[in-house]
Amino acid sequence: MAWRKAAIAGVGVSRQGKLPAETPLSLATEALVAALDDSGIDKSEIDGLLTMPGTTSPEGPKHYLAVGEHLGINPTWTGSMSMGGATAGALVQQAALAVAAGMATAVLCIFGDTARSGGNRFDAAAGRGDSWGIWGMFGNAANSAVGARRHMDLYGTTSEQLGWVAVTARKHASMNPLATMRDPMTIADHQASRMIVDPLRLYDCCIISDGAVALLVTSPERAAAAKQPPVSIWGMGQGHTLMNLGTPEWWYLPHQADCISRAYRMAGISPTDIDVAQLYDNFTIAVLFWLEHAGFVPRGEAGAFVQGGERITFGGELPINTAGGNLSESYMQGWLHVVEGVRQIRGQAGDRQVEGAELCLVTGRGMTLNTASCLILGS
Amino acid sequence: MSDAIAPFITDLNRPFWEGCAAGELRLQHCTACGLLRYPVSETCPRCLSPEAEWRPMSGRGEVLSAIAFHRAYNPAWADRVPYNVALVQLAEGPRMFSNVVPLDRLRIPAGTAVRVVFEATPDGVSIPRFEPTGE
């Protein structure tokens, strides 16, 4: 029996790409205006405000104060959260719980960032106690490269298979007028792109973007009375491995599988019920892990599943990242994955619409690949 | 400090780095619950006890995954690109990031058996790295 005690009634997206004249707050305003217009909900109805500080937001944990003042919102329910790419899903969950508990009626979840113009390169070293920089271990690509290389060593996954994820994302972005990277990409282009952290090449890495996204979470009743077909939250889950090195199989990210199975249980569904998926793709290898963690393929077989691209595009067994994802649409740290999930369930994805899409899995992951969240969206 | 490219020695991690200088990989063993732990921490993440003793490891382990940096993320590493970084499973249980020597060996398959070696640096610190045992 699906949960369905809260719904997403509105989505709003600012301009995306390179926007040097903007700030995280100015872009957030743009996204909120779009979400209000999308939903027909008036700003005065918003009584919850949940925020994710952008990488260039100066306010840190006090971010919600600045956003509330900037947008003119005096909420009954608020806060900020930083879980990297898992934040969008986690904030929608917090909003949904507040709505279901009657502590808020319309919660705005919002994120704005100028990572591209602000020059954030996501290059820092991690490591507690002693910095991993002592051994030259820097940046976000490296964490994903560790899992990618072991997946290759154990299961024979290839760089070309990773390439199919990038090529398919680009193909989907080319069908999305809002995507920032729309030029065609071939496997040869992917294979010719320079190595960043072997086995990950440049085209295995997501882009860096400026932009903002706003999501309005409300009750099923309020959503039904709003302008758009309501998108109900059937299930949601989280999973975390906060002890990176302390988790024997951290490289395989087993908490991501826990995260999704919790959501399946809440929704009362199984993997075969999912029609379309928006899988957080900070790097191409992430998609392979999600396919295995979500139970779409057995462990070790995701490389073969994406080979050729047919199964993961329109008309295939499981179309994924139908708007182009972090790899080619824009890097909004998973917020746009939620937006595309909503569009697919509403039936408003235009040329990219997956026919008969009734259930969409949306996943997010972040930090040192130790946080994960997911949503199951349906009508 | 998270971008440090040299050890930042504190009272907490000094025994680890003194061990390296003496040619031994030493990790914390919780005397309350017996957990052997890494990274270095004030209290045991399992039982929360602050009581621990430093125990020498065999220095043996295996490579779980080895990646190769072709991009220099930090100027201090610019003249070593490309170099490897390996996630090493120690025989006694804990895991650590390190390098396999020589650093310009870029493909080290998962499962490669390794043993610890120590590389003295000009600032008087010895960095633990690993070499294949050939087994």
Contacts between the chains, C-beta under 8 A, distances in Angstrom:
chain1	res1	chain2	res2	distance
A	123	B	73	4.7
A	123	B	74	7.8
A	124	B	2	5.7
A	124	B	3	5.8
A	125	B	2	5.4
A	125	B	3	5.3
A	125	B	4	7.4
A	125	B	73	7.9
A	125	B	74	7.7
A	126	B	2	6.5
A	127	B	2	6.6
A	127	B	39	6.9
A	127	B	97	7.3
A	128	B	39	5.1
A	128	B	41	7.3
A	129	B	12	7.4
A	129	B	13	6.0
A	129	B	38	8.0
A	129	B	39	3.6
A	129	B	40	3.9
A	129	B	41	6.2
A	130	B	4	8.0
A	130	B	7	6.0
A	130	B	8	7.6
A	130	B	13	6.1
A	130	B	16	7.5
A	130	B	39	6.4
A	130	B	40	6.7
A	131	B	1	6.5
A	131	B	2	5.4
A	131	B	3	6.7
A	131	B	4	4.2
A	131	B	5	7.6
A	131	B	8	7.5
A	132	B	97	5.0
A	133	B	2	7.3
A	133	B	3	5.5
A	133	B	4	5.4
A	133	B	5	4.7
A	133	B	74	6.4
A	134	B	4	6.8
A	134	B	5	6.4
A	134	B	6	6.6
A	134	B	7	5.9
A	134	B	127	6.4
A	135	B	85	5.7
A	135	B	97	5.3
A	135	B	98	5.2
A	135	B	99	5.3
A	135	B	127	7.5
A	135	B	129	7.7
A	136	B	5	7.7
A	136	B	69	6.1
A	136	B	74	7.6
A	136	B	77	4.9
A	136	B	80	7.0
A	136	B	83	5.8
A	136	B	85	5.7
A	136	B	99	6.8
A	136	B	103	8.0
A	137	B	85	4.8
A	137	B	97	5.0
A	138	B	3	7.7
A	138	B	69	7.6
A	138	B	73	3.5
A	138	B	74	5.7
A	138	B	77	7.7
A	139	B	73	4.9
A	142	B	67	6.2
A	142	B	69	7.2
A	142	B	85	6.8
A	145	B	67	4.2
A	146	B	64	7.9
A	146	B	65	4.6
A	146	B	67	5.8
A	146	B	87	5.5
A	147	B	65	7.3
A	149	B	65	4.6
A	149	B	66	6.6
A	149	B	67	5.4
A	149	B	110	7.5
A	150	B	64	6.1
A	150	B	65	3.9
A	150	B	87	8.0
A	150	B	110	5.4
A	153	B	65	7.1
A	153	B	109	5.6
A	153	B	110	3.7
A	153	B	111	7.5
A	154	B	110	6.3
A	194	B	70	7.1
A	195	B	68	7.5
A	195	B	70	4.2
A	195	B	82	7.8
A	196	B	70	6.2
A	196	B	71	5.2
A	197	B	67	5.4
A	197	B	68	6.9
A	197	B	69	5.5
A	197	B	70	6.9
A	197	B	71	6.9
A	198	B	67	5.9
A	198	B	68	3.8
A	198	B	69	7.8
A	198	B	70	6.3
A	198	B	82	7.4
A	198	B	106	6.5
A	199	B	67	7.3
A	243	B	45	6.3
A	245	B	38	6.4
A	245	B	39	6.3
A	245	B	94	7.0
A	245	B	95	4.9
A	245	B	96	6.6
A	245	B	97	7.7
A	246	B	37	7.4
A	246	B	45	6.5
A	246	B	94	7.9
A	248	B	95	7.6
A	250	B	95	7.8
A	251	B	64	6.2
A	251	B	65	5.8
A	251	B	87	6.5
